[in-house]
C-alpha cells in the first residue's frame, strides 16, 4: 500500500464500484499506464477485483474485495488524523462532495451507537446524493440515492460539513440557519444520527 496511488485507489473505491474512466477522472493526475499498473497489482494482491454489472449497465467495474475492505479502519484513522490539519474550505476551490462524504461522515460513523439497529441514510451534499447503509453493525458508503426510502435524508453543503467536523460550525448553528436540513424532521431520529456520526464530538 506504500506504492504511489495505491491507497488513493482504495479510497475512491470506498464509494462503490468504479469504471476505469471514473477512477482516472477522480484521481486527476495519475497517468493511464500507472493507474492500469496499480489496479493490476491490487488485483494480484486480492484487494480489488473486476465485476461486470448486470444489464442495462453491462459494464466492467472495479470493486474492493472483502480483504480490500479490511483497509477501511486504516483509512478512517488516517482521515481523522488529517481532518484538523487541513485548511478551512476555500470558496474558490470547494471540496468534492464524495471526498467529504468519506472524510466527514463515513470515517466517523460508529454503528455501535445505533444499538444494533439497521439504518439507511441519504445525504445530499451540494445536490449530489450519497447513501450510507448500516446492516448488522457493518456500514457501507455508496454513490447515489438508496433503492428504498431512507430513514433520514440530510441536506448540507460540502463546505459546511468540513466546518462541522473541524468544530468551526456547530450542529445547532447549521440547523438554525438552514445550512443543514432533515427529512423527516423526527427529533429522536435526528439526535440518533448526530450521535452515530459523532457530529457533536468534534474536534
FIKOLZA-1660 file (N, C-alpha, C; in steps of 0.1 Angstrom, whole numbers, plus 5000, padded with zeros to 4 digits):
% residues 203
   i   px   py   pz ch aa at
   1 5008 4988 5000  A  X  N
   1 5000 5000 5000  A  X CA
   1 5008 5013 5000  A  X  C
   2 5022 5011 5001  A  X  N
   2 5030 5023 5001  A  X CA
   2 5033 5028 4987  A  X  C
   3 5030 5020 4977  A  X  N
   3 5032 5025 4963  A  X CA
   3 5023 5037 4960  A  X  C
   4 5028 5046 4953  A  X  N
   4 5021 5058 4949  A  X CA
   4 5008 5054 4943  A  X  C
   5 4997 5061 4947  A  X  N
   5 4983 5060 4942  A  X CA
   5 4976 5048 4947  A  X  C
   6 4982 5038 4953  A  X  N
   6 4975 5026 4957  A  X CA
   6 4964 5029 4967  A  X  C
   7 4968 5036 4978  A  X  N
   7 4959 5039 4989  A  X CA
   7 4948 5048 4984  A  X  C
   8 4951 5057 4974  A  X  N
   8 4941 5066 4969  A  X CA
   8 4931 5058 4960  A  X  C
   9 4935 5048 4953  A  X  N
   9 4926 5040 4945  A  X CA
   9 4916 5033 4955  A  X  C
  10 4921 5027 4965  A  X  N
  10 4913 5021 4975  A  X CA
  10 4903 5031 4981  A  X  C
  11 4908 5043 4984  A  X  N
  11 4899 5053 4989  A  X CA
  11 4887 5056 4980  A  X  C
  12 4890 5057 4967  A  X  N
  12 4880 5060 4957  A  X CA
  12 4870 5049 4956  A  X  C
  13 4874 5037 4958  A  X  N
  13 4865 5025 4957  A  X CA
  13 4856 5023 4969  A  X  C
  14 4859 5031 4980  A  X  N
  14 4850 5031 4991  A  X CA
  14 4836 5036 4988  A  X  C
  15 4835 5044 4977  A  X  N
  15 4822 5049 4973  A  X CA
  15 4814 5039 4964  A  X  C
  16 4820 5027 4962  A  X  N
  16 4813 5017 4954  A  X CA
  16 4820 5014 4941  A  X  C
  17 4814 5006 4933  A  X  N
  17 4821 5002 4920  A  X CA
  17 4824 5014 4912  A  X  C
  18 4836 5013 4905  A  X  N
  18 4840 5024 4896  A  X CA
  18 4846 5018 4883  A  X  C
  19 4842 5025 4872  A  X  N
  19 4848 5022 4860  A  X CA
  19 4862 5027 4859  A  X  C
  20 4871 5022 4850  A  X  N
  20 4884 5027 4849  A  X CA
  20 4884 5042 4846  A  X  C
  21 4875 5046 4837  A  X  N
  21 4874 5060 4833  A  X CA
  21 4870 5069 4845  A  X  C
  22 4862 5064 4854  A  X  N
  22 4858 5072 4865  A  X CA
  22 4869 5073 4875  A  X  C
  23 4877 5063 4877  A  X  N
  23 4889 5064 4885  A  X CA
  23 4899 5074 4880  A  X  C
  24 4901 5074 4867  A  X  N
  24 4910 5083 4861  A  X CA
  24 4906 5097 4863  A  X  C
  25 4893 5100 4861  A  X  N
  25 4887 5113 4863  A  X CA
  25 4888 5118 4878  A  X  C
  26 4885 5109 4887  A  X  N
  26 4885 5113 4901  A  X CA
  26 4899 5114 4907  A  X  C
  27 4909 5107 4902  A  X  N
  27 4922 5107 4907  A  X CA
  27 4930 5119 4901  A  X  C
  28 4926 5123 4889  A  X  N
  28 4932 5135 4884  A  X CA
  28 4945 5133 4877  A  X  C
  29 4956 5134 4884  A  X  N
  29 4970 5135 4878  A  X CA
  29 4976 5121 4875  A  X  C
  30 4969 5110 4878  A  X  N
  30 4975 5097 4876  A  X CA
  30 4975 5095 4861  A  X  C
  31 4986 5089 4856  A  X  N
  31 4987 5086 4841  A  X CA
  31 4980 5073 4839  A  X  C
  32 4974 5071 4826  A  X  N
  32 4967 5058 4823  A  X CA
  32 4976 5046 4826  A  X  C
  33 4989 5047 4822  A  X  N
  33 4997 5035 4824  A  X CA
  33 4999 5031 4838  A  X  C
  34 5001 5042 4847  A  X  N
  34 5004 5039 4861  A  X CA
  34 4991 5034 4868  A  X  C
  35 4980 5040 4864  A  X  N
  35 4967 5035 4870  A  X CA
  35 4964 5021 4867  A  X  C
  36 4966 5017 4854  A  X  N
  36 4964 5003 4850  A  X CA
  36 4974 4994 4858  A  X  C
  37 4986 4999 4860  A  X  N
  37 4996 4990 4867  A  X CA
  37 4992 4989 4881  A  X  C
  38 4988 4999 4888  A  X  N
  38 4984 4998 4902  A  X CA
  38 4972 4990 4904  A  X  C
  39 4962 4991 4895  A  X  N
  39 4950 4982 4895  A  X CA
  39 4954 4968 4894  A  X  C
  40 4963 4965 4884  A  X  N
  40 4967 4951 4882  A  X CA
  40 4974 4946 4895  A  X  C
  41 4982 4954 4902  A  X  N
  41 4989 4950 4914  A  X CA
  41 4979 4947 4925  A  X  C
  42 4969 4956 4926  A  X  N
  42 4959 4954 4937  A  X CA
  42 4950 4942 4934  A  X  C
  43 4948 4939 4922  A  X  N
  43 4940 4927 4918  A  X CA
  43 4949 4914 4922  A  X  C
  44 4962 4915 4918  A  X  N
  44 4970 4903 4921  A  X CA
  44 4972 4901 4936  A  X  C
  45 4971 4911 4944  A  X  N
  45 4972 4910 4958  A  X CA
  45 4958 4907 4965  A  X  C
  46 4948 4906 4957  A  X  N
  46 4935 4902 4962  A  X CA
  46 4927 4913 4969  A  X  C
  47 4931 4925 4966  A  X  N
  47 4924 4937 4973  A  X CA
  47 4913 4943 4964  A  X  C
  48 4914 4941 4951  A  X  N
  48 4905 4947 4942  A  X CA
  48 4902 4936 4931  A  X  C
  49 4889 4936 4927  A  X  N
  49 4885 4927 4916  A  X CA
  49 4877 4934 4906  A  X  C
  50 4876 4928 4894  A  X  N
  50 4867 4934 4884  A  X CA
  50 4854 4926 4884  A  X  C
  51 4843 4933 4882  A  X  N
  51 4830 4927 4880  A  X CA
  51 4823 4933 4868  A  X  C
  52 4814 4925 4863  A  X  N
  52 4805 4930 4852  A  X CA
  52 4791 4933 4857  A  X  C
  53 4787 4945 4857  A  X  N
  53 4774 4949 4862  A  X CA
  53 4763 4943 4853  A  X  C
  54 4752 4939 4859  A  X  N
  54 4741 4933 4851  A  X CA
  54 4735 4943 4842  A  X  C
  55 4728 4939 4831  A  X  N
  55 4720 4948 4822  A  X CA
  55 4711 4957 4831  A  X  C
  56 4708 4969 4827  A  X  N
  56 4712 4975 4814  A  X CA
  56 4726 4981 4814  A  X  C
  57 4732 4982 4826  A  X  N
  57 4746 4988 4827  A  X CA
  57 4756 4980 4818  A  X  C
  58 4757 4967 4821  A  X  N
  58 4766 4959 4814  A  X CA
  58 4780 4963 4812  A  X  C
  59 4786 4969 4822  A  X  N
  59 4799 4975 4821  A  X CA
  59 4808 4968 4832  A  X  C
  60 4821 4968 4829  A  X  N
  60 4831 4963 4838  A  X CA
  60 4835 4974 4848  A  X  C
  61 4835 4970 4861  A  X  N
  61 4839 4980 4871  A  X CA
  61 4849 4973 4880  A  X  C
  62 4856 4982 4888  A  X  N
  62 4865 4977 4898  A  X CA
  62 4858 4979 4912  A  X  C
  63 4859 4969 4920  A  X  N
  63 4854 4969 4934  A  X CA
  63 4864 4964 4944  A  X  C
  64 4862 4968 4956  A  X  N
  64 4870 4962 4967  A  X CA
  64 4866 4948 4970  A  X  C
  65 4875 4939 4973  A  X  N
  65 4872 4926 4978  A  X CA
  65 4870 4927 4993  A  X  C
  66 4865 4916 4999  A  X  N
  66 4864 4915 5013  A  X CA
  66 4877 4919 5020  A  X  C
  67 4888 4914 5014  A  X  N
  67 4901 4916 5020  A  X CA
  67 4905 4931 5018  A  X  C
  68 4901 4937 5007  A  X  N
  68 4903 4951 5005  A  X CA
  68 4896 4960 5015  A  X  C
  69 4884 4956 5018  A  X  N
  69 4876 4963 5028  A  X CA
  69 4882 4963 5042  A  X  C
  70 4891 4954 5045  A  X  N
  70 4897 4954 5058  A  X CA
  70 4906 4966 5059  A  X  C
  71 4909 4974 5048  A  X  N
  71 4917 4986 5049  A  X CA
  71 4908 4998 5054  A  X  C
  72 4895 4996 5055  A  X  N
  72 4886 5007 5058  A  X CA
  72 4890 5013 5072  A  X  C
  73 4892 5005 5082  A  X  N
  73 4896 5012 5095  A  X CA
  73 4909 5020 5095  A  X  C
  74 4918 5015 5086  A  X  N
  74 4931 5022 5085  A  X CA
  74 4928 5036 5078  A  X  C
  75 4920 5036 5068  A  X  N
  75 4917 5048 5061  A  X CA
  75 4909 5058 5070  A  X  C
  76 4900 5052 5078  A  X  N
  76 4893 5061 5087  A  X CA
  76 4902 5067 5097  A  X  C
  77 4912 5060 5102  A  X  N
  77 4921 5066 5112  A  X CA
  77 4930 5076 5106  A  X  C
  78 4934 5074 5093  A  X  N
  78 4942 5084 5086  A  X CA
  78 4934 5097 5084  A  X  C
  79 4921 5095 5080  A  X  N
  79 4912 5106 5078  A  X CA
  79 4910 5114 5090  A  X  C
  80 4908 5108 5101  A  X  N
  80 4905 5115 5114  A  X CA
  80 4918 5123 5118  A  X  C
  81 4929 5116 5116  A  X  N
  81 4942 5123 5119  A  X CA
  81 4944 5135 5111  A  X  C
  82 4940 5135 5098  A  X  N
  82 4943 5146 5090  A  X CA
  82 4932 5157 5090  A  X  C
  83 4921 5154 5095  A  X  N
  83 4910 5164 5094  A  X CA
  83 4913 5177 5100  A  X  C
  84 4920 5178 5111  A  X  N
  84 4922 5191 5118  A  X CA
  84 4936 5197 5113  A  X  C
  85 4941 5191 5103  A  X  N
  85 4954 5196 5097  A  X CA
  85 4951 5202 5083  A  X  C
  86 4939 5201 5078  A  X  N
  86 4936 5208 5066  A  X CA
  86 4930 5222 5068  A  X  C
  87 4931 5230 5058  A  X  N
  87 4927 5244 5059  A  X CA
  87 4911 5245 5059  A  X  C
  88 4906 5256 5063  A  X  N
  88 4892 5258 5062  A  X CA
  88 4888 5258 5047  A  X  C
  89 4876 5254 5044  A  X  N
  89 4871 5253 5030  A  X CA
  89 4873 5266 5022  A  X  C
  90 4878 5265 5010  A  X  N
  90 4881 5277 5002  A  X CA
  90 4869 5279 4992  A  X  C
  91 4863 5290 4992  A  X  N
  91 4852 5293 4983  A  X CA
  91 4856 5291 4968  A  X  C
  92 4868 5294 4965  A  X  N
  92 4872 5293 4951  A  X CA
  92 4875 5279 4947  A  X  C
  93 4878 5270 4957  A  X  N
  93 4881 5256 4954  A  X CA
  93 4873 5248 4964  A  X  C
  94 4860 5247 4963  A  X  N
  94 4852 5239 4972  A  X CA
  94 4856 5224 4972  A  X  C
  95 4855 5217 4984  A  X  N
  95 4858 5203 4984  A  X CA
  95 4848 5195 4976  A  X  C
  96 4853 5183 4971  A  X  N
  96 4845 5174 4963  A  X CA
  96 4835 5168 4973  A  X  C
  97 4822 5167 4969  A  X  N
  97 4812 5160 4977  A  X CA
  97 4815 5146 4981  A  X  C
  98 4821 5138 4972  A  X  N
  98 4824 5124 4975  A  X CA
  98 4835 5124 4986  A  X  C
  99 4845 5132 4984  A  X  N
  99 4856 5133 4994  A  X CA
  99 4850 5136 5008  A  X  C
 100 4841 5146 5008  A  X  N
 100 4836 5150 5021  A  X CA
 100 4827 5139 5027  A  X  C
 101 4819 5132 5018  A  X  N
 101 4811 5121 5023  A  X CA
 101 4820 5110 5030  A  X  C
 102 4831 5108 5024  A  X  N
 102 4840 5098 5030  A  X CA
 102 4847 5103 5043  A  X  C
 103 4852 5116 5042  A  X  N
 103 4861 5121 5052  A  X CA
 103 4853 5126 5064  A  X  C
 104 4842 5133 5062  A  X  N
 104 4835 5139 5073  A  X CA
 104 4823 5131 5078  A  X  C
 105 4819 5121 5071  A  X  N
 105 4808 5113 5076  A  X CA
 105 4812 5098 5078  A  X  C
 106 4815 5091 5067  A  X  N
 106 4818 5077 5068  A  X CA
 106 4830 5074 5078  A  X  C
 107 4840 5082 5078  A  X  N
 107 4851 5080 5086  A  X CA
 107 4848 5081 5101  A  X  C
 108 4837 5087 5104  A  X  N
 108 4834 5090 5119  A  X CA
 108 4822 5081 5123  A  X  C
 109 4816 5074 5115  A  X  N
 109 4804 5066 5118  A  X CA
 109 4808 5055 5128  A  X  C
 110 4800 5054 5139  A  X  N
 110 4802 5044 5149  A  X CA
 110 4788 5036 5149  A  X  C
 111 4787 5025 5142  A  X  N
 111 4775 5017 5141  A  X CA
 111 4770 5013 5155  A  X  C
 112 4779 5010 5164  A  X  N
 112 4775 5006 5177  A  X CA
 112 4766 5015 5185  A  X  C
 113 4768 5028 5181  A  X  N
 113 4759 5039 5188  A  X CA
 113 4745 5037 5184  A  X  C
 114 4742 5029 5174  A  X  N
 114 4728 5027 5170  A  X CA
 114 4721 5016 5178  A  X  C
 115 4729 5010 5186  A  X  N
 115 4723 4999 5195  A  X CA
 115 4718 4987 5187  A  X  C
 116 4725 4984 5176  A  X  N
 116 4721 4972 5169  A  X CA
 116 4711 4975 5158  A  X  C
 117 4706 4987 5157  A  X  N
 117 4695 4990 5147  A  X CA
 117 4702 4991 5133  A  X  C
 118 4694 4987 5123  A  X  N
 118 4698 4989 5109  A  X CA
 118 4693 5003 5105  A  X  C
 119 4701 5010 5097  A  X  N
 119 4697 5023 5092  A  X CA
 119 4702 5026 5078  A  X  C
 120 4694 5034 5071  A  X  N
 120 4698 5039 5058  A  X CA
 120 4697 5054 5058  A  X  C
 121 4709 5060 5055  A  X  N
 121 4709 5075 5055  A  X CA
 121 4712 5079 5041  A  X  C
 122 4704 5089 5036  A  X  N
 122 4707 5096 5023  A  X CA
 122 4712 5110 5026  A  X  C
 123 4724 5113 5020  A  X  N
 123 4730 5126 5021  A  X CA
 123 4730 5133 5008  A  X  C
 124 4725 5145 5008  A  X  N
 124 4726 5153 4996  A  X CA
 124 4736 5165 4998  A  X  C
 125 4748 5162 4993  A  X  N
 125 4759 5171 4996  A  X CA
 125 4761 5180 4983  A  X  C
 126 4759 5192 4984  A  X  N
 126 4759 5201 4972  A  X CA
 126 4751 5195 4961  A  X  C
 127 4739 5190 4964  A  X  N
 127 4729 5184 4955  A  X CA
 127 4733 5170 4950  A  X  C
 128 4745 5165 4954  A  X  N
 128 4749 5151 4949  A  X CA
 128 4744 5141 4960  A  X  C
 129 4737 5131 4956  A  X  N
 129 4733 5121 4966  A  X CA
 129 4743 5110 4969  A  X  C
 130 4743 5106 4982  A  X  N
 130 4752 5095 4987  A  X CA
 130 4743 5088 4997  A  X  C
 131 4746 5075 4998  A  X  N
 131 4739 5066 5007  A  X CA
 131 4749 5059 5017  A  X  C
 132 4746 5059 5030  A  X  N
 132 4753 5051 5039  A  X CA
 132 4744 5042 5046  A  X  C
 133 4746 5029 5044  A  X  N
 133 4738 5019 5050  A  X CA
 133 4745 5012 5061  A  X  C
 134 4738 5009 5072  A  X  N
 134 4743 5001 5083  A  X CA
 134 4734 4989 5084  A  X  C
 135 4740 4977 5083  A  X  N
 135 4733 4964 5084  A  X CA
 135 4741 4955 5093  A  X  C
 136 4735 4950 5103  A  X  N
 136 4742 4940 5112  A  X CA
 136 4755 4946 5117  A  X  C
 137 4755 4959 5120  A  X  N
 137 4767 4965 5126  A  X CA
 137 4778 4969 5116  A  X  C
 138 4776 4966 5103  A  X  N
 138 4785 4969 5093  A  X CA
 138 4780 4981 5084  A  X  C
 139 4789 4990 5080  A  X  N
 139 4785 5001 5072  A  X CA
 139 4791 5001 5058  A  X  C
 140 4783 5007 5049  A  X  N
 140 4788 5008 5035  A  X CA
 140 4784 5022 5029  A  X  C
 141 4793 5028 5022  A  X  N
 141 4790 5041 5015  A  X CA
 141 4789 5038 5001  A  X  C
 142 4778 5044 4995  A  X  N
 142 4776 5042 4980  A  X CA
 142 4772 5056 4974  A  X  C
 143 4777 5058 4961  A  X  N
 143 4772 5069 4954  A  X CA
 143 4757 5068 4951  A  X  C
 144 4750 5079 4950  A  X  N
 144 4736 5078 4946  A  X CA
 144 4726 5076 4957  A  X  C
 145 4713 5077 4954  A  X  N
 145 4703 5075 4964  A  X CA
 145 4700 5061 4967  A  X  C
 146 4694 5057 4978  A  X  N
 146 4691 5043 4981  A  X CA
 146 4680 5038 4973  A  X  C
 147 4679 5025 4971  A  X  N
 147 4668 5019 4963  A  X CA
 147 4655 5020 4971  A  X  C
 148 4655 5021 4984  A  X  N
 148 4643 5022 4992  A  X CA
 148 4644 5035 5000  A  X  C
 149 4632 5040 5005  A  X  N
 149 4633 5052 5012  A  X CA
 149 4642 5052 5024  A  X  C
 150 4650 5063 5026  A  X  N
 150 4659 5063 5037  A  X CA
 150 4652 5066 5050  A  X  C
 151 4659 5062 5061  A  X  N
 151 4654 5065 5074  A  X CA
 151 4655 5080 5077  A  X  C
 152 4665 5086 5071  A  X  N
 152 4667 5101 5073  A  X CA
 152 4674 5106 5061  A  X  C
 153 4670 5117 5056  A  X  N
 153 4676 5124 5044  A  X CA
 153 4682 5137 5050  A  X  C
 154 4695 5139 5048  A  X  N
 154 4702 5151 5053  A  X CA
 154 4708 5159 5041  A  X  C
 155 4704 5172 5041  A  X  N
 155 4709 5181 5030  A  X CA
 155 4719 5191 5036  A  X  C
 156 4731 5192 5030  A  X  N
 156 4741 5201 5036  A  X CA
 156 4751 5204 5025  A  X  C
 157 4759 5214 5026  A  X  N
 157 4770 5217 5017  A  X CA
 157 4782 5210 5021  A  X  C
 158 4791 5207 5011  A  X  N
 158 4804 5201 5015  A  X CA
 158 4812 5210 5024  A  X  C
 159 4812 5223 5021  A  X  N
 159 4820 5232 5030  A  X CA
 159 4815 5232 5044  A  X  C
 160 4802 5232 5046  A  X  N
 160 4796 5232 5060  A  X CA
 160 4799 5219 5067  A  X  C
 161 4799 5208 5060  A  X  N
 161 4803 5195 5066  A  X CA
 161 4817 5195 5071  A  X  C
 162 4826 5201 5064  A  X  N
 162 4840 5202 5068  A  X CA
 162 4841 5211 5080  A  X  C
 163 4833 5222 5080  A  X  N
 163 4833 5231 5092  A  X CA
 163 4828 5225 5104  A  X  C
 164 4817 5217 5102  A  X  N
 164 4811 5209 5113  A  X CA
 164 4822 5200 5120  A  X  C
 165 4829 5193 5111  A  X  N
 165 4838 5183 5116  A  X CA
 165 4850 5190 5123  A  X  C
 166 4854 5201 5118  A  X  N
 166 4866 5208 5123  A  X CA
 166 4862 5216 5136  A  X  C
 167 4849 5218 5138  A  X  N
 167 4844 5225 5150  A  X CA
 167 4842 5240 5149  A  X  C
 168 4844 5245 5136  A  X  N
 168 4842 5259 5134  A  X CA
 168 4827 5262 5132  A  X  C
 169 4819 5252 5131  A  X  N
 169 4804 5253 5130  A  X CA
 169 4798 5242 5138  A  X  C
 170 4787 5246 5145  A  X  N
 170 4780 5236 5154  A  X CA
 170 4768 5230 5147  A  X  C
 171 4763 5219 5151  A  X  N
 171 4751 5213 5145  A  X CA
 171 4739 5223 5147  A  X  C
 172 4739 5229 5159  A  X  N
 172 4728 5238 5162  A  X CA
 172 4728 5250 5153  A  X  C
 173 4740 5256 5150  A  X  N
 173 4741 5267 5141  A  X CA
 173 4737 5263 5127  A  X  C
 174 4742 5252 5123  A  X  N
 174 4739 5247 5109  A  X CA
 174 4724 5245 5107  A  X  C
 175 4718 5239 5117  A  X  N
 175 4703 5236 5116  A  X CA
 175 4695 5249 5117  A  X  C
 176 4699 5258 5126  A  X  N
 176 4691 5271 5128  A  X CA
 176 4692 5279 5116  A  X  C
 177 4703 5280 5109  A  X  N
 177 4704 5288 5097  A  X CA
 177 4699 5282 5084  A  X  C
 178 4695 5269 5085  A  X  N
 178 4690 5262 5073  A  X CA
 178 4702 5256 5065  A  X  C
 179 4714 5257 5070  A  X  N
 179 4725 5251 5063  A  X CA
 179 4725 5236 5063  A  X  C
 180 4718 5230 5073  A  X  N
 180 4716 5215 5074  A  X CA
 180 4701 5213 5076  A  X  C
 181 4695 5205 5067  A  X  N
 181 4681 5202 5068  A  X CA
 181 4679 5187 5068  A  X  C
 182 4668 5183 5075  A  X  N
 182 4665 5169 5076  A  X CA
 182 4651 5166 5071  A  X  C
 183 4649 5154 5066  A  X  N
 183 4636 5149 5062  A  X CA
 183 4636 5134 5065  A  X  C
 184 4628 5129 5074  A  X  N
 184 4618 5136 5081  A  X CA
 184 4624 5143 5094  A  X  C
 185 4618 5153 5098  A  X  N
 185 4624 5161 5109  A  X CA
 185 4620 5155 5123  A  X  C
 186 4622 5142 5124  A  X  N
 186 4619 5135 5137  A  X CA
 186 4631 5137 5147  A  X  C
 187 4628 5144 5158  A  X  N
 187 4639 5148 5167  A  X CA
 187 4647 5136 5172  A  X  C
 188 4640 5125 5175  A  X  N
 188 4647 5113 5180  A  X CA
 188 4657 5107 5170  A  X  C
 189 4652 5107 5157  A  X  N
 189 4660 5101 5146  A  X CA
 189 4671 5110 5143  A  X  C
 190 4669 5123 5144  A  X  N
 190 4680 5133 5141  A  X CA
 190 4690 5132 5152  A  X  C
 191 4686 5131 5164  A  X  N
 191 4696 5130 5176  A  X CA
 191 4704 5117 5174  A  X  C
 192 4697 5107 5170  A  X  N
 192 4704 5094 5168  A  X CA
 192 4715 5095 5157  A  X  C
 193 4711 5102 5146  A  X  N
 193 4721 5104 5135  A  X CA
 193 4733 5112 5140  A  X  C
 194 4730 5123 5147  A  X  N
 194 4741 5132 5152  A  X CA
 194 4751 5124 5161  A  X  C
 195 4745 5116 5169  A  X  N
 195 4753 5108 5178  A  X CA
 195 4761 5097 5171  A  X  C
 196 4755 5090 5162  A  X  N
 196 4761 5079 5154  A  X CA
 196 4773 5084 5146  A  X  C
 197 4772 5096 5141  A  X  N
 197 4783 5102 5133  A  X CA
 197 4792 5111 5141  A  X  C
 198 4790 5111 5154  A  X  N
 198 4798 5119 5163  A  X CA
 198 4800 5134 5159  A  X  C
 199 4789 5140 5154  A  X  N
 199 4790 5154 5149  A  X CA
 199 4791 5164 5161  A  X  C
 200 4788 5160 5173  A  X  N
 200 4789 5169 5184  A  X CA
 200 4801 5165 5193  A  X  C
 201 4810 5156 5187  A  X  N
 201 4822 5152 5194  A  X CA
 201 4834 5157 5188  A  X  C
 202 4833 5167 5178  A  X  N
 202 4844 5172 5171  A  X CA
 202 4847 5186 5177  A  X  C
 203 4860 5191 5176  A  X  N
 203 4871 5184 5170  A  X CA
 203 4877 5174 5180  A  X  C
% end
